[in-house]
Amino acid sequence: MGPMDQREVEALPEVVVATGEPLTAPASLVGSVDVVFPVSTEDESIDCAVVLRDVAPDGTFLNITEGIIRLSDAQLAGEITVALLPTAHTFLPGHRIRVDIAGAHFPTFARNEKTFTFTVTGPIEIRTREL
């Protein structure tokens, strides 16, 4: 986590990268953040790792927060929710909010030794939880 160049990671075919439009006003996230999205898979269990990023107008970006969830077959129906670590950050006008979704985020989180694939099948939503 922190400021490091992740362009090689984002270029991997197994990483879903969703970037919003440039903001016209400041947008603050304070506290707990969830990222919600639908997935499909034919595997018995998967990991979904999410990183929330602030993308500056020049294309550079900072990692803001992250989270991961390991799901079994019974939990894979419909939308999934990945709880990210609490944060306090203001996205400035002209910046974009980016969400990266992947099957791993090693070494920050332990690897799932199984082989699996999944597809994000719909919109990605960022939700804040009350403090």
Buried (B, 14 or more C-beta within 10 A) or exposed (E): EEEEEBEEBBEEEEBBBBBBEEBEEEBEBEEBBBBBBBBEBEBEBBBBBBBBBBBEEEEEBBBBBBBBBBBEEEEBEEEBBBBBEEBEBEBEEEBBBBBBBBBBBEEEBEEBEEEBEBEBEEEBEBEEEEE
